[in-house]
Amino acid sequence: MAIDRDPCSVPEDPKQLSHPPKMNRFVCQRTFLHRGDIQNVDTPESRDAGGLLKVVKGVPEAESAIADYQRRRRHAGISAFTGTLGFGMFFLAGFLAGKISPSTQDQLRPKLKLAGAAIALGGFAYSFTLVRTNESRIENAVDAYNKANPQDLIELQVQASWTF
């Protein structure tokens, strides 16, 4: 005898309804080798070099380099904001020119586009430079630790891959 089920009831096997896991197409995993163990440079919550900080504790120069890395990493938000502002200004130049000064709209539009492009490119250049120089602080922390502890070395390992 078949039992009628309420269509709104919870299924007996929820695995059947689960969604496939989302894939991160670009993966950059930063690890380091220490005492034969491969450990993550970052904590699971953030790319903050917190995993490496636990190992280099006690070496002031290394701790300082990681603290500097963490502090400067927050500046990336400013770069994202300025880039978005610049692109918005570039694409909305015609609208903004009409709102600011309808009589000189034709002269103002190219100037706003140029200013928007300059702000966006400046934000990109700042962000690129910030990331490049900031990542070197992790290397500096490892070098400082290795100089202070030549018998207990750390080896950085960075793996980047694309998945299709």
Secondary structure, DSSP 8 states (H G I E B T S, - for coil): ------TTS--S-GGGG-------SEEEEEEEEETTEEEESSBTTBSS-HHHHHHHTT-HHHHHHHHHHHHHHTTHHHHHHHHHHHHHHHHTHHHHHHHH-GGGHHHHHHHHHHHHHHHHHHHHHHHHHHHHHHHHHHHHHHHHHHHH-TTS-EEEEEEEEE--
